[in-house]
Amino acid sequence: MKVEKKPWAALFPCPVVLVTCVDSEGKPNIITLAWAGTVCSDPPMLGLGIRPHRYSYELIEGAGEFVVNIPTVDILKETDYCGMVSGKEVDKFSITGLTPEPAEKVKPPLIRECPVNFECILKKKIPLGVHHLFLGEIISVHLDQNVLDEKEKLDFNKISPFVYNQGEYWSLNKKIGTYGFTKK
């Protein structure tokens, strides 16, 4: 038997990402987001839900570019912190000890401690309600060599990403099937 509830943002799990952006003087900032996902495969695009009052909102809107970094459980504490304080008031890179690395095609930096990084150009912003949807085209992907397999593809057993589940963080790094396995 099912129980009906009022609508809420109930989809889970949500990938946790660290998004880097820069102000007009090039000073970097980090925002932690769980409202993030793939929205198109050709061209490859990501969507980010961000509240307009967040400091990173104005930075991404102003610069028109950002980097989506995939954190691992090793930097869970730093990831949580980056979502709890404003970059307007603190330098999140200095406080967390995370390392900015220059991107190839955009001004916001990659985060060295994140094994996967996506450089993005802002294509569109759509007001939805309390969040606005930022659509970014992926123009470059960076992968740590040590998370690749012998075929140069991501080996998810070597990465410990995590997700956000209704106020809780959960780890995720075990393969349970492959796309199309039911047709074999």
Order of alpha helices (4+ residues) and beta strands (2+ residues): beta-beta-beta-beta-beta-alpha-beta-alpha-alpha-beta-beta-beta-beta-beta-beta
